[in-house]
Amino acid sequence: MKSRRAFLQHSVFGAMAAGSVEFWTRISAMPETFRKGNFPAVIATWNNEDATKAAWEILSAQGRALDAVEAGARVPEANPEDSSVGYGGFPDRDGDVTLDACIMDEFGNAGSVTCLQHIKHPVSVARLVMEKTPHVILTAEGALEFALSQGFKKENLLTETARRAWEEWKVKSEYKPVINFERHDTIGIVAIDAQGRASGACTTSGLAFKMKGRVGDSPVIGAGLFVDAEVGAAAATGLGEMVLKTLGSYFIVEEMRRGKHPQKAAELAIRRLAEKYPEQARENQVGFVALDVKGRHGGFGLQPGFNYTLFQQGKNVIYESGSYFSK
């Protein structure tokens, strides 16, 4: 099978990937205050300072946003104390840790994996799906086989802490998502580099004790993540079923395209959720972050308690977002 790179070189998308004159002319024409004053910048859901720091190290060295968001997402993936992402993530109700992730670059290329087991860094597998296959999504055994073919090693991702939590859960086997559990969840991370290139990534172990095979919004382009280099990018966290049914990240980017500030666009996306699914909205959390090509940012949640991290102009800052519902 031809690699995705070879495929691109023989298609119209290859011309885009090489950088169309129109695209890069538009980037070059950005006001200097936008390009140099507000960029690079990276924003992530929750208090993920270590993730945005890892991304910033690449961005501040004139690196590519795609490399930055991958590096940022890999930080919580490797953290055994993070029970909602990667290694250390709580398992499904059968005791299996299954991971979902996606990544998207400045040209609109995307890659995703779902229900991936035994691989610590699903975001990096998703990137190779994007770069080396003609597909967008690989799932379960197919995703694992692909990862192993690319040199990834099988690992046991179920930590002792996660195993004990699963054993305790099995006593009653009650399934209910917990709002703002330990003030972290899925990490969605988006960045725009010094050259104006936008990219994003999203990675998660999904809801703790979920049904086998459950997939949330995180690996779904347009739901958990969406990037458009002409406009900006957005990412989601929280109850994936609600985000999936409204394609929240895509909605935010389209609102920014219409001229909305990222903050206003995020608020509109949350309002849409709350009004469309009022009963479910009162019992769950969803949060969005957004970054536009002017360097403006925003974040908003259904419930109080959602926060996000922004690294911009040399400062790594955690912001407490507003919310649709009050305490």
Buried (B, 14 or more C-beta within 10 A) or exposed (E): EEEBEEBBBEEEBEEBBEEEEEBBEBBEEBEEEBBEEBBBBBBBBBBBBBBBBBBBBBBBEEBBBBBBBBBBBBBBBBBBEBBBBBBBBBBBBEBBBBBBBBBBBBBBBBBBBBBBBBBBBBBBBBBBBBBBBEEBBBBBEBBBEBBBEEEBEEEEBBBEEBBEBBEEBEEEEEEEBEBBBEEBBBBBBBBBBBBBBBBBBBBBBBBBBBEEEBBBBBBBBBBBBBBBBEBBBBBBBBBBBBBBBBBBBBBBBBBBBEEBBBBBBBBBBBBBBBEEBEEBBEEBBBBBBBBBBBBBBBBBBBBBBBBBBBBBEEEBEBBEBBBBEEE
